[in-house]
Amino acid sequence: MNRIGIDLGGTKIEGVLLDEQNNVLKRERVLTERDNGYDAIVEKIVSVAETLIKTADVNGPIGICTPGAIDHSTGMLKNSNTVCLIGKPLKEDLEKALGLPILMENDANCFALAEATLGIAQEYNVVFGIILGTGCGAGIVINKNIHLGANHIAGEWGHHVLYPEGRDCYCGNQGCAEVYISGTALEEEWKQMTGEFQQVTDIIDQQLYQAHPQWKENFILNFGRALANVIDILDPDAIVLGGGLSKIDLLYSEGAASAYKETFSETVVTPILKNKLGDSAGVFGAAMLVEKI
């Protein structure tokens, strides 16, 4: 059965048509242009979907990868960096427009599913897939299926507390992992230390941290501690890193060592892996949703 997956990103909407062997039959990509508002985004998703449907006469469900969290009691989106989507019935509106069922999951779950199914973690049963970039999210895949949890929040490691009474987080708590190890948090910390803005990848690649070694020490310690908490609780077979910060090689050496040191075990065998699918993970994960119904 051919499957369609669509990744609704902040800058682009990408669709892919896969055959039964997961070969790409067609790709379609347009700019999101989120400043044009919710209705314009819906129209663009519908246009991408219709182009792919016509290519292979697909009449089954379509998988959608979305930013932010999905309130499964209402079907509405929340906590999305594409603000115009918040509180909107995206799934319902797309089903009305296309006349087909829509399967919708957040980007971290789709990322984890793609890497566990088609990517670097195919040989592992329990996979914790992390998106570490502007924010800090993750998904859990067990035996090639997304584990949502009783409250549909499984994998939200960005909002477990590293430091009680620590930095304020938008979620209302203090000291969440996201306000210490996300790209946004790390860039803000650098600016507070130096008075200058720099992207995290530039700070690492150009070794700017040598002038302010405490910044790197904090990053590695907090990254390791946050991952150690995941290993202690979930004990996954593998951890896969995605998002912009996954390009930082230090995370697979010093970062991994920091995590292993903090874990409640003298021997830790959990590999911390760099993703294989890159920016395509979301759209492939969306297509994989169709396989799981």
DRENZANU-329287 format. One record per residue: x, y, z of N, C-alpha, C in turn; residue in three letters; residue number from 1. Coordinates in steps of 0.05 Angstrom, whole numbers, plus 5000, padded with zeros to 4 digits. Example, Ala and Ser with C-alpha at 12.3 -4.5 7.8 and 13.67 -1.06 7.14 Angstrom:
    nx    ny    nz   cax   cay   caz    cx    cy    cz    r    k
  5264  4886  5156  5246  4910  5156  5264  4934  5156  Ala    1
  5257  4955  5142  5273  4979  5143  5258  5001  5157  Ser    2
This chain:
    nx    ny    nz   cax   cay   caz    cx    cy    cz    r    k
  5017  4976  5000  5000  5000  5000  5017  5025  5000  Met    1
  5012  5043  4982  5026  5069  4982  5016  5086  5005  Asn    2
  5035  5102  5016  5028  5118  5039  5037  5147  5035  Arg    3
  5021  5165  5046  5028  5194  5045  5034  5204  5073  Ile    4
  5056  5218  5075  5063  5232  5100  5068  5261  5094  Gly    5
  5059  5279  5112  5064  5308  5109  5075  5319  5135  Ile    6
  5097  5334  5132  5110  5347  5155  5104  5376  5154  Asp    7
  5089  5385  5174  5082  5414  5176  5103  5428  5193  Leu    8
  5122  5440  5180  5144  5453  5194  5139  5483  5196  Gly    9
  5155  5497  5212  5152  5525  5215  5159  5541  5190  Gly   10
  5177  5530  5173  5185  5544  5149  5176  5530  5123  Thr   11
  5172  5504  5125  5164  5489  5100  5143  5468  5107  Lys   12
  5127  5461  5087  5109  5439  5089  5119  5419  5068  Ile   13
  5127  5395  5077  5137  5375  5059  5120  5350  5059  Glu   14
  5114  5340  5035  5099  5315  5033  5115  5294  5018  Gly   15
  5109  5269  5025  5123  5247  5011  5104  5225  5006  Val   16
  5107  5212  4983  5092  5188  4976  5111  5164  4976  Leu   17
  5105  5145  4993  5122  5121  4995  5107  5096  4985  Leu   18
  5123  5078  4973  5111  5053  4965  5114  5033  4988  Asp   19
  5106  5008  4983  5107  4987  5004  5135  4981  5015  Glu   20
  5155  4986  4998  5183  4982  5006  5196  5007  5017  Gln   21
  5179  5028  5022  5189  5054  5032  5206  5069  5013  Asn   22
  5203  5063  4987  5217  5079  4967  5201  5105  4962  Asn   23
  5215  5127  4958  5201  5152  4953  5192  5154  4924  Val   24
  5166  5155  4920  5155  5157  4893  5152  5186  4885  Leu   25
  5147  5204  4904  5144  5232  4897  5147  5249  4923  Lys   26
  5160  5272  4920  5162  5292  4942  5149  5317  4932  Arg   27
  5138  5332  4951  5126  5358  4945  5133  5376  4969  Glu   28
  5142  5400  4963  5150  5419  4984  5142  5447  4978  Arg   29
  5130  5461  4997  5122  5489  4994  5130  5504  5020  Val   30
  5132  5530  5018  5137  5546  5041  5112  5548  5059  Leu   31
  5116  5547  5085  5093  5548  5104  5081  5576  5104  Thr   32
  5098  5597  5104  5089  5625  5105  5068  5628  5127  Glu   33
  5076  5621  5152  5057  5620  5174  5045  5647  5181  Arg   34
  5058  5669  5172  5048  5695  5178  5021  5700  5163  Asp   35
  5016  5684  5143  4991  5687  5128  4967  5675  5143  Asn   36
  4972  5661  5165  4951  5651  5182  4942  5622  5178  Gly   37
  4924  5614  5195  4915  5586  5197  4902  5576  5171  Tyr   38
  4884  5591  5160  4869  5582  5136  4888  5578  5113  Asp   39
  4908  5596  5110  4927  5593  5088  4944  5568  5091  Ala   40
  4951  5561  5116  4967  5537  5121  4950  5512  5114  Ile   41
  4925  5512  5122  4908  5490  5115  4906  5486  5085  Val   42
  4903  5508  5070  4901  5506  5041  4927  5495  5029  Glu   43
  4950  5502  5040  4975  5492  5030  4978  5462  5036  Lys   44
  4970  5453  5059  4971  5424  5066  4953  5409  5047  Ile   45
  4929  5419  5042  4910  5406  5024  4922  5404  4996  Val   46
  4935  5426  4987  4946  5426  4960  4968  5405  4957  Ser   47
  4986  5403  4978  5007  5383  4977  4995  5355  4977  Val   48
  4976  5351  4994  4963  5324  4996  4950  5317  4970  Ala   49
  4935  5335  4958  4921  5329  4933  4940  5322  4910  Glu   50
  4963  5336  4909  4983  5330  4889  4993  5301  4892  Thr   51
  4998  5293  4917  5008  5266  4922  4987  5245  4917  Leu   52
  4962  5251  4924  4940  5233  4920  4936  5227  4891  Ile   53
  4937  5247  4874  4934  5244  4845  4956  5227  4833  Lys   54
  4980  5229  4844  5002  5214  4834  4998  5184  4835  Thr   55
  4985  5174  4856  4982  5145  4860  4954  5137  4867  Ala   56
  4935  5155  4864  4907  5149  4869  4903  5137  4897  Asp   57
  4915  5151  4917  4913  5142  4945  4886  5148  4956  Val   58
  4873  5128  4969  4847  5133  4981  4846  5125  5010  Asn   59
  4869  5123  5023  4871  5115  5051  4878  5138  5068  Gly   60
  4885  5133  5094  4892  5155  5112  4917  5169  5104  Pro   61
  4920  5194  5114  4944  5210  5110  4956  5217  5137  Ile   62
  4982  5213  5139  4996  5219  5164  5006  5248  5164  Gly   63
  5003  5261  5187  5011  5289  5189  5029  5292  5214  Ile   64
  5053  5303  5210  5071  5310  5231  5069  5340  5237  Cys   65
  5063  5346  5262  5057  5374  5270  5076  5384  5291  Thr   66
  5080  5410  5292  5095  5422  5314  5077  5425  5338  Pro   67
  5089  5423  5361  5073  5427  5386  5060  5401  5394  Gly   68
  5044  5403  5416  5031  5379  5427  5002  5378  5417  Ala   69
  4991  5354  5417  4963  5350  5409  4947  5343  5434  Ile   70
  4926  5358  5439  4907  5351  5460  4889  5329  5450  Asp   71
  4894  5304  5458  4879  5282  5447  4850  5281  5456  His   72
  4843  5296  5476  4815  5297  5484  4798  5315  5467  Ser   73
  4811  5335  5454  4797  5354  5437  4807  5353  5408  Thr   74
  4830  5342  5403  4842  5343  5376  4855  5369  5369  Gly   75
  4855  5388  5388  4867  5415  5383  4897  5414  5388  Met   76
  4911  5433  5374  4940  5436  5378  4945  5455  5401  Leu   77
  4967  5451  5415  4976  5469  5436  5006  5470  5437  Lys   78
  5017  5490  5450  5046  5494  5453  5061  5492  5426  Asn   79
  5049  5503  5405  5062  5503  5379  5077  5529  5374  Ser   80
  5101  5527  5362  5115  5551  5355  5103  5565  5331  Asn   81
  5085  5551  5316  5069  5564  5296  5043  5572  5310  Thr   82
  5043  5596  5320  5023  5605  5340  4994  5603  5329  Val   83
  4991  5608  5303  4964  5609  5291  4951  5582  5291  Cys   84
  4966  5560  5297  4954  5533  5298  4942  5527  5325  Leu   85
  4950  5542  5345  4942  5536  5373  4911  5538  5376  Ile   86
  4900  5517  5387  4871  5517  5392  4854  5513  5367  Gly   87
  4866  5504  5345  4852  5501  5320  4847  5471  5315  Lys   88
  4824  5464  5303  4817  5436  5297  4830  5427  5271  Pro   89
  4856  5426  5270  4870  5420  5245  4862  5393  5233  Leu   90
  4861  5373  5250  4855  5346  5240  4827  5346  5228  Lys   91
  4808  5357  5242  4780  5358  5232  4778  5374  5206  Glu   92
  4791  5396  5204  4790  5413  5180  4802  5399  5156  Asp   93
  4824  5385  5160  4837  5371  5138  4820  5347  5129  Leu   94
  4808  5333  5148  4790  5311  5140  4767  5321  5123  Glu   95
  4756  5344  5131  4733  5355  5115  4742  5363  5087  Lys   96
  4766  5375  5085  4776  5385  5060  4784  5362  5041  Ala   97
  4795  5341  5052  4806  5320  5035  4788  5295  5033  Leu   98
  4769  5293  5052  4751  5270  5051  4765  5244  5058  Gly   99
  4787  5246  5072  4802  5222  5081  4809  5224  5110  Leu  100
  4813  5202  5124  4821  5202  5152  4849  5215  5154  Pro  101
  4853  5229  5176  4879  5241  5182  4890  5229  5208  Ile  102
  4915  5220  5207  4929  5210  5230  4950  5231  5237  Leu  103
  4949  5242  5261  4965  5265  5268  4981  5260  5293  Met  104
  5008  5266  5292  5025  5263  5315  5045  5286  5316  Glu  105
  5055  5292  5339  5075  5314  5341  5102  5306  5329  Asn  106
  5118  5326  5324  5143  5322  5309  5163  5303  5324  Asp  107
  5163  5304  5350  5182  5287  5365  5174  5257  5363  Ala  108
  5148  5251  5364  5139  5224  5361  5144  5214  5333  Asn  109
  5140  5231  5313  5145  5223  5285  5175  5219  5280  Cys  110
  5191  5236  5292  5220  5233  5290  5229  5206  5301  Phe  111
  5220  5200  5326  5228  5175  5339  5218  5151  5323  Ala  112
  5194  5152  5313  5183  5129  5297  5199  5125  5272  Leu  113
  5206  5147  5258  5222  5144  5233  5249  5132  5238  Ala  114
  5263  5142  5259  5290  5132  5264  5289  5103  5274  Glu  115
  5268  5095  5288  5266  5068  5298  5257  5048  5276  Ala  116
  5244  5059  5256  5233  5042  5234  5250  5042  5210  Thr  117
  5260  5065  5201  5276  5067  5177  5304  5078  5181  Leu  118
  5310  5088  5205  5335  5102  5209  5356  5087  5224  Gly  119
  5370  5101  5241  5394  5091  5254  5388  5070  5276  Ile  120
  5363  5070  5285  5357  5053  5308  5339  5029  5301  Ala  121
  5340  5020  5276  5323  4998  5267  5327  4972  5283  Gln  122
  5351  4968  5293  5356  4942  5306  5349  4942  5336  Glu  123
  5337  4964  5346  5331  4966  5374  5301  4966  5379  Tyr  124
  5293  4955  5402  5265  4952  5408  5253  4976  5423  Asn  125
  5268  4987  5442  5259  5010  5457  5277  5034  5450  Val  126
  5265  5053  5437  5281  5076  5427  5270  5102  5438  Val  127
  5288  5118  5449  5281  5145  5458  5293  5165  5438  Phe  128
  5275  5178  5423  5284  5196  5401  5281  5225  5410  Gly  129
  5302  5239  5410  5303  5267  5420  5304  5287  5398  Ile  130
  5289  5308  5400  5293  5332  5383  5303  5354  5402  Ile  131
  5328  5362  5397  5341  5382  5413  5349  5405  5395  Leu  132
  5333  5426  5397  5338  5450  5380  5328  5474  5394  Gly  133
  5309  5488  5382  5297  5512  5394  5284  5504  5421  Thr  134
  5272  5480  5421  5260  5469  5446  5274  5443  5452  Gly  135
  5260  5427  5468  5272  5402  5478  5249  5381  5481  Cys  136
  5246  5364  5461  5224  5344  5462  5234  5317  5455  Gly  137
  5217  5297  5458  5225  5270  5452  5201  5252  5448  Ala  138
  5205  5229  5435  5185  5209  5432  5196  5182  5440  Gly  139
  5178  5164  5448  5186  5137  5456  5173  5117  5436  Ile  140
  5189  5099  5425  5179  5079  5407  5187  5052  5418  Val  141
  5167  5035  5421  5171  5008  5432  5161  4988  5411  Ile  142
  5179  4971  5402  5173  4951  5382  5160  4963  5358  Asn  143
  5172  4986  5349  5163  5000  5324  5136  5014  5327  Lys  144
  5127  5018  5351  5102  5032  5356  5106  5055  5375  Asn  145
  5094  5078  5370  5096  5101  5388  5082  5095  5414  Ile  146
  5097  5100  5436  5085  5097  5463  5076  5125  5472  His  147
  5049  5128  5474  5038  5154  5481  5035  5158  5511  Leu  148
  5030  5136  5525  5025  5138  5554  4996  5144  5560  Gly  149
  4988  5140  5585  4960  5143  5593  4950  5172  5589  Ala  150
  4968  5191  5592  4961  5219  5589  4970  5231  5562  Asn  151
  4981  5214  5545  4990  5222  5518  5013  5243  5521  His  152
  5030  5240  5541  5052  5259  5544  5079  5244  5547  Ile  153
  5079  5218  5540  5104  5203  5542  5126  5215  5525  Ala  154
  5150  5218  5537  5172  5229  5523  5177  5259  5528  Gly  155
  5160  5272  5543  5163  5301  5547  5186  5306  5568  Glu  156
  5209  5298  5561  5232  5300  5579  5241  5329  5583  Trp  157
  5233  5346  5564  5241  5374  5566  5229  5388  5590  Gly  158
  5209  5375  5602  5195  5388  5624  5196  5372  5650  His  159
  5217  5355  5652  5223  5344  5678  5244  5363  5691  His  160
  5242  5365  5717  5257  5386  5731  5286  5378  5738  Val  161
  5305  5393  5728  5333  5389  5735  5340  5404  5761  Leu  162
  5329  5428  5764  5336  5445  5787  5311  5457  5799  Tyr  163
  5302  5446  5821  5279  5458  5835  5285  5487  5841  Pro  164
  5265  5504  5837  5268  5533  5841  5289  5545  5822  Glu  165
  5293  5532  5799  5312  5542  5779  5299  5562  5760  Gly  166
  5308  5563  5736  5299  5583  5716  5269  5578  5710  Arg  167
  5255  5600  5705  5227  5599  5698  5224  5586  5670  Asp  168
  5204  5569  5668  5197  5556  5642  5169  5565  5634  Cys  169
  5165  5567  5607  5139  5576  5598  5116  5557  5606  Tyr  170
  5123  5532  5614  5102  5513  5622  5091  5520  5649  Cys  171
  5103  5538  5664  5094  5546  5690  5111  5535  5713  Gly  172
  5128  5515  5707  5146  5504  5727  5173  5519  5727  Asn  173
  5190  5511  5745  5217  5523  5746  5237  5500  5743  Gln  174
  5260  5507  5730  5282  5488  5729  5279  5465  5709  Gly  175
  5261  5468  5690  5258  5446  5670  5283  5443  5653  Cys  176
  5287  5419  5643  5310  5413  5626  5311  5432  5602  Ala  177
  5288  5439  5591  5287  5455  5567  5300  5483  5571  Glu  178
  5298  5494  5595  5309  5520  5600  5339  5519  5607  Val  179
  5351  5495  5604  5380  5493  5608  5394  5481  5584  Tyr  180
  5381  5463  5568  5396  5450  5547  5384  5454  5519  Ile  181
  5363  5469  5516  5353  5475  5489  5371  5496  5476  Ser  182
  5370  5498  5450  5387  5518  5437  5380  5546  5446  Gly  183
  5355  5552  5450  5346  5578  5459  5358  5585  5486  Thr  184
  5357  5565  5504  5368  5570  5531  5398  5573  5531  Ala  185
  5412  5557  5515  5441  5559  5514  5450  5585  5502  Leu  186
  5436  5595  5482  5443  5620  5470  5438  5643  5489  Glu  187
  5417  5641  5505  5411  5662  5525  5432  5662  5547  Glu  188
  5441  5638  5555  5462  5636  5576  5488  5648  5566  Glu  189
  5494  5643  5540  5519  5654  5528  5517  5685  5528  Trp  190
  5494  5695  5520  5490  5724  5519  5493  5737  5546  Lys  191
  5483  5724  5567  5486  5734  5594  5515  5734  5603  Gln  192
  5530  5714  5594  5558  5712  5602  5576  5732  5587  Met  193
  5569  5737  5561  5588  5752  5544  5576  5779  5535  Thr  194
  5550  5782  5536  5538  5806  5526  5533  5805  5496  Gly  195
  5540  5782  5483  5537  5779  5454  5521  5754  5447  Glu  196
  5506  5756  5425  5490  5733  5416  5507  5716  5397  Phe  197
  5507  5690  5402  5519  5671  5383  5502  5646  5382  Gln  198
  5501  5634  5359  5487  5608  5356  5503  5586  5370  Gln  199
  5488  5567  5382  5502  5546  5397  5522  5531  5379  Val  200
  5514  5525  5355  5532  5510  5337  5558  5525  5332  Thr  201
  5556  5552  5329  5580  5568  5325  5597  5569  5350  Asp  202
  5585  5570  5373  5600  5570  5398  5617  5545  5401  Ile  203
  5605  5522  5392  5619  5497  5394  5639  5494  5371  Ile  204
  5630  5498  5346  5647  5493  5323  5671  5511  5323  Asp  205
  5668  5536  5331  5690  5555  5331  5705  5555  5358  Gln  206
  5696  5538  5376  5708  5535  5403  5709  5562  5418  Gln  207
  5688  5578  5414  5687  5603  5428  5685  5599  5458  Leu  208
  5676  5576  5467  5672  5570  5496  5699  5569  5511  Tyr  209
  5721  5568  5496  5747  5567  5510  5752  5592  5527  Gln  210
  5740  5614  5518  5742  5639  5534  5723  5639  5558  Ala  211
  5703  5622  5556  5683  5621  5578  5677  5591  5583  His  212
  5696  5576  5593  5693  5547  5596  5670  5538  5613  Pro  213
  5660  5556  5631  5638  5548  5648  5612  5542  5631  Gln  214
  5610  5557  5609  5586  5552  5591  5585  5524  5581  Trp  215
  5608  5514  5571  5609  5486  5561  5606  5466  5584  Lys  216
  5618  5471  5606  5615  5453  5629  5586  5451  5638  Glu  217
  5572  5473  5639  5544  5473  5646  5528  5457  5626  Asn  218
  5533  5461  5601  5519  5448  5579  5522  5417  5582  Phe  219
  5547  5408  5583  5552  5380  5584  5541  5367  5609  Ile  220
  5544  5380  5632  5533  5370  5657  5503  5367  5656  Leu  221
  5489  5388  5646  5460  5388  5646  5449  5368  5625  Asn  222
  5462  5367  5602  5455  5347  5582  5457  5319  5593  Phe  223
  5480  5313  5606  5485  5287  5617  5465  5280  5639  Gly  224
  5460  5299  5656  5441  5294  5678  5412  5289  5667  Arg  225
  5404  5304  5647  5377  5301  5636  5375  5273  5623  Ala  226
  5396  5265  5608  5395  5238  5595  5397  5216  5616  Leu  227
  5412  5220  5636  5415  5199  5657  5388  5194  5670  Ala  228
  5372  5215  5675  5346  5211  5686  5328  5194  5668  Asn  229
  5331  5198  5642  5315  5181  5623  5325  5152  5624  Val  230
  5351  5148  5625  5361  5121  5625  5353  5107  5651  Ile  231
  5354  5121  5674  5346  5110  5699  5317  5101  5700  Asp  232
  5299  5117  5687  5271  5111  5688  5262  5092  5666  Ile  233
  5270  5098  5641  5261  5082  5618  5280  5060  5611  Leu  234
  5306  5064  5615  5327  5045  5607  5323  5036  5578  Asp  235
  5323  5055  5559  5319  5048  5531  5342  5032  5519  Pro  236
  5336  5018  5497  5357  5004  5483  5376  5023  5468  Asp  237
  5365  5046  5460  5381  5065  5445  5368  5093  5448  Ala  238
  5385  5113  5447  5376  5141  5446  5386  5154  5420  Ile  239
  5368  5167  5406  5376  5180  5380  5372  5210  5383  Val  240
  5392  5225  5375  5390  5254  5376  5382  5265  5349  Leu  241
  5363  5284  5349  5356  5299  5326  5354  5328  5332  Gly  242
  5346  5345  5313  5345  5373  5317  5372  5386  5312  Gly  243
  5373  5413  5312  5397  5427  5305  5421  5420  5322  Gly  244
  5417  5415  5348  5440  5409  5366  5451  5381  5362  Leu  245
  5437  5364  5347  5447  5337  5343  5472  5337  5326  Ser  246
  5478  5360  5313  5502  5363  5297  5527  5367  5314  Lys  247
  5524  5371  5340  5547  5377  5358  5560  5351  5366  Ile  248
  5584  5346  5355  5597  5320  5360  5604  5316  5390  Asp  249
  5607  5337  5405  5614  5334  5433  5592  5319  5449  Leu  250
  5567  5319  5439  5546  5306  5453  5549  5276  5452  Leu  251
  5563  5265  5432  5566  5236  5430  5592  5226  5444  Tyr  252
  5608  5245  5453  5632  5237  5468  5630  5247  5497  Ser  253
  5635  5273  5501  5634  5284  5528  5606  5283  5539  Glu  254
  5586  5289  5522  5558  5288  5531  5550  5260  5540  Gly  255
  5557  5240  5524  5550  5213  5530  5564  5204  5556  Ala  256
  5590  5212  5559  5605  5205  5583  5592  5217  5608  Ala  257
  5582  5242  5605  5569  5255  5627  5543  5241  5635  Ser  258
  5528  5232  5615  5504  5217  5620  5510  5191  5634  Ala  259
  5529  5176  5624  5536  5150  5636  5545  5153  5665  Tyr  260
  5560  5175  5670  5570  5180  5697  5548  5185  5717  Lys  261
  5526  5198  5708  5504  5205  5725  5484  5182  5728  Glu  262
  5485  5162  5711  5465  5141  5711  5469  5122  5735  Thr  263
  5447  5111  5745  5448  5093  5768  5456  5065  5760  Phe  264
  5480  5063  5749  5492  5037  5741  5521  5041  5736  Ser  265
  5537  5022  5745  5566  5024  5740  5573  5020  5711  Glu  266
  5557  5004  5697  5561  4999  5669  5536  5007  5653  Thr  267
  5540  5024  5633  5518  5034  5617  5524  5026  5588  Val  268
  5506  5011  5575  5510  5002  5548  5492  5016  5528  Val  269
  5475  5035  5537  5457  5049  5519  5472  5067  5500  Thr  270
  5471  5062  5474  5484  5079  5455  5469  5105  5451  Pro  271
  5484  5127  5448  5472  5153  5441  5480  5158  5412  Ile  272
  5461  5158  5394  5466  5157  5366  5457  5183  5352  Leu  273
  5472  5190  5331  5464  5212  5313  5444  5202  5293  Lys  274
  5423  5218  5288  5402  5209  5270  5413  5204  5242  Asn  275
  5398  5188  5227  5406  5180  5200  5389  5195  5179  Lys  276
  5364  5202  5186  5346  5213  5166  5346  5243  5164  Leu  277
  5358  5256  5184  5360  5285  5182  5333  5299  5181  Gly  278
  5330  5319  5164  5306  5335  5162  5282  5318  5151  Asp  279
  5288  5295  5140  5267  5278  5128  5253  5261  5149  Ser  280
  5263  5260  5173  5252  5242  5194  5222  5248  5199  Ala  281
  5215  5274  5200  5187  5281  5206  5168  5271  5185  Gly  282
  5175  5275  5160  5156  5267  5138  5155  5236  5135  Val  283
  5178  5223  5139  5177  5193  5139  5161  5182  5162  Phe  284
  5165  5195  5186  5150  5186  5209  5120  5190  5205  Gly  285
  5112  5212  5193  5084  5216  5187  5073  5194  5169  Ala  286
  5088  5187  5148  5080  5165  5131  5078  5139  5145  Ala  287
  5096  5134  5165  5096  5110  5180  5071  5107  5198  Met  288
  5058  5130  5204  5034  5129  5220  5012  5112  5206  Leu  289
  5012  5114  5180  4992  5099  5164  4995  5069  5168  Val  290
  5019  5060  5172  5025  5032  5176  5014  5021  5202  Glu  291
  5010  5040  5221  5005  5031  5249  4975  5029  5256  Lys  292
  4958  5035  5237  4929  5034  5243  4918  5005  5239  Ile  293
